[in-house]
Amino acid sequence: MIIRKEYIDYLIKFKDMELIKVVTGVRRCGKSTLFIQYIDYLKQNSINDDHIVFINMEDMKYEELSDYKNLYNYINEKIVDNGKYYILLDEIQNVDKYEKAIDSLLIKGNCDIYITGSNAYMLSGELATLLSGRYIEIKMLPFSFKEYVSYHKNDNNGYEDLFNKYINSSSFPYSIYFKEEIILTNYLEDIYNSIIIKDISMRIQKIDISLLNRIVKFMFDSVGSMLSINNIANKLTSSGYKIDNKTVSKYLKLLTDSMLFYKVERYNVKGKNILSSLEKYYAVDIGIRNIKLGRRYSDLGHIIENIVFLELIRRKYEVYIGFIQDGEIDFAAFKNGNIEYYQVTLSLIDKNVMERETKSLKNIHDNYPKYILTLDKIGTNTNIDGIRHINLIDWLLEMY
């Protein structure tokens, strides 16, 4: 079992603070395992079992706790002294009005509360209002390439071979145990169906599953492409589906709330403002994309762009598409008041490609760092008129 050290460290950082630790992430990205690993940490640091309450709300034995009053009473009965109690509630969105139970536990003063959820909307509406300023969100993703390499550290494969496996299999943690492609495919189909049924279909009535699946396939096929609600609706209409912009918008919101996709808006580099029209969407896992579209090696450019986006948000950047006059920057990444600009392409060996990929970056006249990430084996770790050219695998492994 790989220790998700980055996320464990976040939980430790906020331990015993009067903040609810909210771990969000797509289904099967490792949230339950994270809690188990964190409980091991607590026990190793002299926290007794009777002061740790762990409930997985998808476990049938806790079905009666899906009522928030029952959940509160169950936990409250375990709190028998003034010592600190560590309350870990997994997949809390399965409890109706769970925020009321959480709030009541928080005001007791001796509960350190941790919750997970598979839906972005769990932090909207009443919870955000009721717990305003009293929670910290920890956004969890499936394995990074660095974590994937860590699991395979005893293999004889080099980094390039492992990278090829990474983009052709899956980043979901449990997928590393599947050696046969058919088993992996079934596993990823199960994850996908769980997202569609549990995180989407149960949220709204009269959802058209066939249409939703068609939109998902279109979105996977359009990873890294600029889209609008209107052109998605037009494309589906031309394929024989009766759909309007409002329905497309609703379905896209469901898909991003379930964290199957991430929406990325455009940032006007010169005007320093967010643009309201056109955006890109990236998939949480290339493996699910592969089983829905088939493995398209000719589409490798968009695949590596998707991987760079996920890595940037893992590294806690706020990510946008960079817009400049007559050009585009793949990513404008913000952190701690600074900006970094990234272009992602397969190679810069071709002179025309180099001119095209560097042109937009050269037209940015500020002093923030600029990078081009490629799969080139030669000519990397160099400087092109102030633009750093880095091998993508080295960048993912932080070896540059």
C-alpha positions as CSV (number, residue, x, y, z in Angstrom):
1,M,0.0,0.0,0.0
2,I,1.4,3.4,-1.0
3,I,1.2,6.0,1.7
4,R,-0.4,9.1,0.3
5,K,2.1,11.3,2.1
6,E,1.1,14.6,0.6
7,Y,-2.5,14.2,1.8
8,I,-1.5,12.7,5.2
9,D,0.7,15.7,5.8
10,Y,-2.2,18.0,5.1
11,L,-4.4,16.2,7.7
12,I,-1.5,16.4,10.2
13,K,-1.0,20.1,9.5
14,F,-4.6,20.9,10.5
15,K,-4.9,18.2,13.2
16,D,-6.6,19.5,16.4
17,M,-7.5,22.8,14.8
18,E,-11.1,23.9,15.1
19,L,-11.6,23.4,11.5
20,I,-13.5,20.6,9.7
21,K,-11.1,18.8,7.4
22,V,-13.1,18.1,4.2
23,V,-11.4,15.7,1.7
24,T,-13.0,15.9,-1.7
25,G,-12.2,13.8,-4.8
26,V,-13.7,11.6,-7.5
27,R,-14.8,8.1,-6.4
28,R,-12.1,5.5,-5.8
29,C,-9.3,8.1,-5.8
30,G,-8.2,6.8,-2.3
31,K,-10.1,8.8,0.2
32,S,-11.1,5.8,2.3
33,T,-7.6,4.5,2.3
34,L,-6.3,7.9,3.3
35,F,-8.5,7.8,6.4
36,I,-7.2,4.3,7.3
37,Q,-3.6,5.5,6.9
38,Y,-4.4,8.6,9.0
39,I,-5.9,6.4,11.7
40,D,-2.7,4.4,11.8
41,Y,-0.8,7.7,12.3
42,L,-3.1,8.7,15.2
43,K,-2.6,5.3,16.9
44,Q,1.1,5.6,16.4
45,N,0.9,8.9,18.2
46,S,-0.8,7.6,21.3
47,I,-4.5,8.2,20.4
48,N,-6.6,5.3,21.8
49,D,-9.0,3.3,19.7
50,D,-12.0,4.5,21.8
51,H,-11.2,8.1,20.9
52,I,-11.3,7.4,17.2
53,V,-14.7,7.1,15.4
54,F,-14.5,6.0,11.7
55,I,-17.7,5.5,9.7
56,N,-17.9,4.7,6.0
57,M,-21.3,5.7,5.0
58,E,-21.3,3.4,2.0
59,D,-21.0,0.4,4.4
60,M,-24.5,-1.3,4.8
61,K,-24.0,-1.7,8.5
62,Y,-24.2,2.0,8.9
63,E,-27.3,2.4,6.8
64,E,-29.4,3.6,9.7
65,L,-27.0,6.5,10.2
66,S,-28.0,8.1,6.9
67,D,-30.4,10.1,9.0
68,Y,-28.4,13.0,10.5
69,K,-30.1,12.6,13.9
70,N,-29.1,9.0,14.1
71,L,-25.6,9.8,13.0
72,Y,-25.2,12.5,15.7
73,N,-26.7,10.3,18.5
74,Y,-24.4,7.3,17.5
75,I,-21.3,9.5,17.7
76,N,-22.4,11.4,20.7
77,E,-22.9,8.1,22.7
78,K,-19.2,7.3,22.1
79,I,-18.0,10.7,23.6
80,V,-17.8,9.8,27.3
81,D,-15.1,12.2,28.6
82,N,-13.5,15.5,27.8
83,G,-10.6,14.1,25.9
84,K,-10.1,14.8,22.2
85,Y,-12.1,12.6,19.8
86,Y,-11.2,12.1,16.2
87,I,-14.3,11.7,14.0
88,L,-13.7,10.4,10.5
89,L,-16.8,10.2,8.3
90,D,-16.3,8.8,4.8
91,E,-18.7,9.6,1.9
92,I,-20.7,11.9,4.1
93,Q,-22.9,13.0,1.2
94,N,-24.9,9.9,1.8
95,V,-26.3,11.4,4.9
96,D,-29.2,13.8,4.3
97,K,-28.7,17.2,6.1
98,Y,-25.3,15.9,7.4
99,E,-24.2,19.4,8.0
100,K,-26.5,19.7,11.0
101,A,-24.8,16.7,12.7
102,I,-21.4,18.0,11.8
103,D,-22.2,21.5,13.3
104,S,-23.5,20.0,16.5
105,L,-20.4,17.9,17.0
106,L,-18.1,20.8,16.2
107,I,-19.6,23.0,18.9
108,K,-19.0,20.3,21.6
109,G,-15.4,21.5,21.6
110,N,-13.5,18.2,21.8
111,C,-14.2,16.7,18.4
112,D,-11.6,16.9,15.6
113,I,-13.7,16.2,12.5
114,Y,-12.7,14.8,9.1
115,I,-15.2,14.1,6.3
116,T,-14.9,13.0,2.7
117,G,-17.2,13.4,-0.2
118,S,-17.3,12.5,-3.9
119,N,-19.2,15.5,-5.1
120,A,-18.1,19.1,-5.4
121,Y,-21.6,20.3,-4.6
122,M,-21.3,19.0,-1.0
123,L,-19.5,22.2,-0.2
124,S,-22.1,24.4,-1.7
125,G,-25.4,25.7,-0.3
126,E,-26.2,25.1,3.3
127,L,-23.0,23.5,4.4
128,A,-20.9,26.4,3.1
129,T,-23.3,28.8,4.9
130,L,-23.5,26.9,8.1
131,L,-19.8,26.2,8.4
132,S,-18.5,29.4,6.8
133,G,-14.8,29.9,7.8
134,R,-14.8,26.7,9.8
135,Y,-13.6,24.1,7.3
136,I,-10.6,23.5,5.1
137,E,-10.9,21.6,1.8
138,I,-8.3,19.1,0.8
139,K,-8.7,18.2,-2.9
140,M,-7.6,14.6,-3.6
141,L,-6.7,13.2,-6.9
142,P,-5.8,9.7,-8.1
143,F,-2.1,8.8,-8.4
144,S,0.4,11.2,-9.8
145,F,3.0,9.8,-12.0
146,K,5.5,10.2,-9.2
147,E,3.3,8.0,-6.9
148,Y,2.9,5.5,-9.8
149,V,6.7,5.3,-10.1
150,S,7.0,4.8,-6.4
151,Y,4.8,1.7,-6.5
152,H,6.8,0.3,-9.4
153,K,10.2,1.2,-7.9
154,N,11.3,-2.4,-7.8
155,D,10.4,-3.1,-11.5
156,N,13.1,-3.2,-14.2
157,N,11.2,-0.7,-16.3
158,G,12.7,2.7,-17.0
159,Y,10.7,6.0,-16.5
160,E,9.7,6.1,-20.2
161,D,8.2,2.6,-20.1
162,L,6.4,3.4,-16.9
163,F,5.0,6.6,-18.4
164,N,3.7,4.7,-21.3
165,K,2.0,2.3,-18.9
166,Y,0.6,5.2,-16.9
167,I,-1.1,6.8,-19.8
168,N,-2.4,3.5,-21.1
169,S,-3.7,2.0,-17.9
170,S,-5.1,4.3,-15.2
171,S,-4.2,6.6,-12.3
172,F,-6.8,5.2,-9.9
173,P,-4.8,3.7,-7.0
174,Y,-6.3,0.2,-7.0
175,S,-5.8,-0.2,-10.8
176,I,-2.1,-0.9,-10.2
177,Y,-3.0,-4.4,-9.0
178,F,-4.6,-5.4,-12.3
179,K,-2.2,-7.0,-14.8
180,E,-4.9,-8.2,-17.3
181,E,-6.4,-5.5,-19.5
182,I,-9.9,-7.0,-19.4
183,I,-9.9,-6.9,-15.6
184,L,-8.7,-3.3,-15.6
185,T,-11.4,-2.4,-18.2
186,N,-14.1,-3.9,-16.0
187,Y,-12.8,-2.0,-13.0
188,L,-12.8,1.3,-14.8
189,E,-16.2,0.7,-16.2
190,D,-17.4,0.0,-12.6
191,I,-15.9,3.3,-11.4
192,Y,-17.6,5.1,-14.3
193,N,-20.9,3.6,-13.7
194,S,-20.7,4.4,-10.0
195,I,-20.1,8.0,-10.8
196,I,-23.0,8.1,-13.3
197,I,-25.4,6.3,-11.1
198,K,-24.5,7.4,-7.5
199,D,-23.1,10.9,-8.1
200,I,-25.2,12.1,-11.1
201,S,-28.4,10.1,-11.7
202,M,-29.5,10.2,-8.1
203,R,-29.2,13.9,-8.0
204,I,-31.9,14.8,-10.5
205,Q,-35.0,13.2,-11.9
206,K,-35.7,12.2,-15.4
207,I,-32.1,12.2,-16.5
208,D,-31.4,10.8,-20.0
209,I,-28.6,8.4,-19.4
210,S,-28.1,7.8,-23.1
211,L,-27.7,11.5,-23.7
212,L,-25.4,11.9,-20.7
213,N,-23.1,9.1,-22.0
214,R,-23.0,10.8,-25.4
215,I,-22.0,14.1,-23.8
216,V,-19.3,12.3,-21.7
217,K,-17.9,10.7,-24.9
218,F,-17.9,14.1,-26.6
219,M,-16.1,15.7,-23.7
220,F,-13.5,13.0,-23.6
221,D,-13.0,13.4,-27.3
222,S,-12.6,17.2,-26.9
223,V,-10.1,17.2,-24.0
224,G,-7.8,20.2,-24.5
225,S,-10.1,21.8,-27.1
226,M,-11.9,25.2,-26.6
227,L,-15.6,24.6,-26.1
228,S,-18.8,26.6,-25.5
229,I,-22.2,25.4,-24.4
230,N,-23.6,26.4,-27.8
231,N,-21.1,24.4,-29.9
232,I,-21.6,21.3,-27.7
233,A,-25.4,21.6,-28.2
234,N,-25.0,22.1,-31.9
235,K,-22.6,19.1,-32.3
236,L,-25.0,16.8,-30.4
237,T,-28.0,18.1,-32.4
238,S,-26.2,17.4,-35.6
239,S,-25.7,13.8,-34.3
240,G,-29.4,13.4,-33.9
241,Y,-30.0,14.3,-30.3
242,K,-32.7,16.8,-29.3
243,I,-30.9,19.1,-26.8
244,D,-30.8,22.8,-25.9
245,N,-28.1,24.9,-24.3
246,K,-29.8,24.8,-20.9
247,T,-29.7,21.0,-20.8
248,V,-26.1,20.9,-21.9
249,S,-25.2,23.4,-19.1
250,K,-27.0,21.3,-16.5
251,Y,-25.3,18.0,-17.6
252,L,-21.9,19.6,-17.7
253,K,-22.4,20.9,-14.1
254,L,-23.2,17.4,-13.0
255,L,-20.1,16.0,-14.7
256,T,-17.8,18.6,-13.1
257,D,-19.6,18.3,-9.7
258,S,-18.8,14.5,-9.8
259,M,-15.2,15.5,-10.6
260,L,-15.1,13.3,-13.7
261,F,-14.1,16.5,-15.5
262,Y,-12.5,19.8,-14.6
263,K,-13.5,23.0,-16.3
264,V,-10.8,25.5,-17.0
265,E,-11.6,29.1,-17.9
266,R,-9.6,31.6,-19.9
267,Y,-7.4,34.3,-18.4
268,N,-6.6,37.5,-20.3
269,V,-2.9,37.9,-19.7
270,K,-2.8,41.5,-20.8
271,G,-6.1,42.6,-19.2
272,K,-5.6,40.4,-16.1
273,N,-9.2,39.3,-16.0
274,I,-11.2,36.0,-16.4
275,L,-13.0,35.7,-19.7
276,S,-16.6,34.5,-19.6
277,S,-16.8,32.8,-23.0
278,L,-15.2,29.5,-24.1
279,E,-13.4,27.1,-21.8
280,K,-11.6,23.7,-21.8
281,Y,-12.4,20.5,-20.0
282,Y,-9.9,17.9,-18.7
283,A,-10.6,14.4,-17.5
284,V,-9.7,13.2,-14.0
285,D,-8.3,9.9,-15.4
286,I,-6.9,9.0,-18.8
287,G,-7.8,5.4,-18.2
288,I,-11.5,6.0,-18.2
289,R,-11.1,8.1,-21.3
290,N,-9.3,5.2,-23.0
291,I,-12.1,2.8,-22.4
292,K,-14.7,5.2,-23.7
293,L,-12.8,6.3,-26.8
294,G,-10.3,3.6,-27.4
295,R,-6.5,4.2,-27.1
296,R,-5.6,6.8,-29.6
297,Y,-1.9,7.2,-29.9
298,S,-2.3,10.0,-32.4
299,D,-4.0,12.0,-29.7
300,L,-1.0,11.9,-27.4
301,G,-0.6,15.6,-27.4
302,H,-3.9,16.2,-25.7
303,I,-3.3,13.3,-23.3
304,I,0.0,14.8,-22.0
305,E,-1.7,18.3,-21.8
306,N,-4.4,16.6,-19.6
307,I,-1.7,15.1,-17.4
308,V,0.1,18.4,-17.0
309,F,-3.2,20.1,-15.9
310,L,-3.8,17.5,-13.3
311,E,-0.3,17.8,-12.0
312,L,-0.6,21.6,-11.7
313,I,-3.7,21.3,-9.6
314,R,-2.0,18.6,-7.5
315,R,0.7,21.2,-6.8
316,K,-2.0,23.6,-5.6
317,Y,-1.9,26.0,-8.5
318,E,-5.0,27.8,-9.7
319,V,-5.1,27.0,-13.4
320,Y,-6.4,28.9,-16.4
321,I,-6.0,28.9,-20.1
322,G,-3.8,31.9,-21.0
323,F,-5.3,34.2,-23.6
324,I,-3.2,36.8,-25.5
325,Q,-3.9,38.6,-28.8
326,D,-3.5,36.2,-31.7
327,G,-2.4,33.4,-29.4
328,E,-3.0,31.0,-26.5
329,I,-0.9,29.7,-23.6
330,D,-1.9,26.2,-22.6
331,F,-1.8,27.1,-18.9
332,A,-1.4,30.2,-16.8
333,A,-0.8,28.8,-13.3
334,F,-1.2,31.0,-10.2
335,K,0.2,30.4,-6.7
336,N,1.1,32.7,-3.9
337,G,0.6,35.8,-6.0
338,N,2.9,34.6,-8.8
339,I,2.2,33.3,-12.3
340,E,3.9,30.5,-14.3
341,Y,3.2,30.0,-18.0
342,Y,3.2,26.5,-19.6
343,Q,3.1,25.2,-23.1
344,V,2.8,21.5,-23.6
345,T,3.7,19.8,-26.9
346,L,5.1,16.4,-28.0
347,S,8.4,17.8,-29.4
348,L,10.3,20.9,-30.3
349,I,12.7,19.2,-32.8
350,D,10.7,20.5,-35.8
351,K,11.7,24.2,-36.3
352,N,8.2,25.2,-37.3
353,V,6.8,23.7,-34.1
354,M,9.4,25.5,-32.0
355,E,8.5,28.8,-33.6
356,R,4.7,28.2,-33.1
357,E,5.0,27.0,-29.4
358,T,7.4,29.8,-28.4
359,K,5.6,32.6,-30.2
360,S,2.9,33.1,-27.6
361,L,5.2,32.9,-24.7
362,K,7.6,35.4,-26.2
363,N,4.6,37.8,-26.6
364,I,4.1,37.9,-22.8
365,H,6.1,40.8,-21.6
366,D,6.2,40.2,-17.9
367,N,9.0,38.6,-15.9
368,Y,7.2,35.5,-14.6
369,P,8.6,32.0,-15.5
370,K,7.8,30.4,-18.8
371,Y,8.1,26.7,-19.6
372,I,7.7,24.4,-22.5
373,L,7.2,20.7,-21.6
374,T,7.9,18.0,-24.2
375,L,8.7,14.4,-24.5
376,D,12.0,15.2,-26.2
377,K,15.0,13.2,-25.0
378,I,17.6,15.7,-26.3
379,G,17.7,19.5,-26.2
380,T,15.8,19.7,-22.9
381,N,16.8,21.5,-19.7
382,T,17.8,24.4,-21.9
383,N,16.8,28.1,-22.2
384,I,15.1,29.4,-25.3
385,D,15.0,33.2,-25.1
386,G,14.1,33.1,-21.5
387,I,11.8,30.0,-21.9
388,R,12.8,26.8,-20.1
389,H,12.4,23.7,-22.2
390,I,11.9,20.7,-19.8
391,N,11.3,17.0,-20.4
392,L,7.8,16.2,-19.3
393,I,8.8,13.1,-17.4
394,D,11.5,14.9,-15.5
395,W,9.0,17.7,-14.7
396,L,6.5,15.2,-13.3
397,L,9.2,13.5,-11.2
398,E,10.5,17.0,-10.1
399,M,14.0,16.0,-11.4
400,Y,14.8,19.1,-13.4
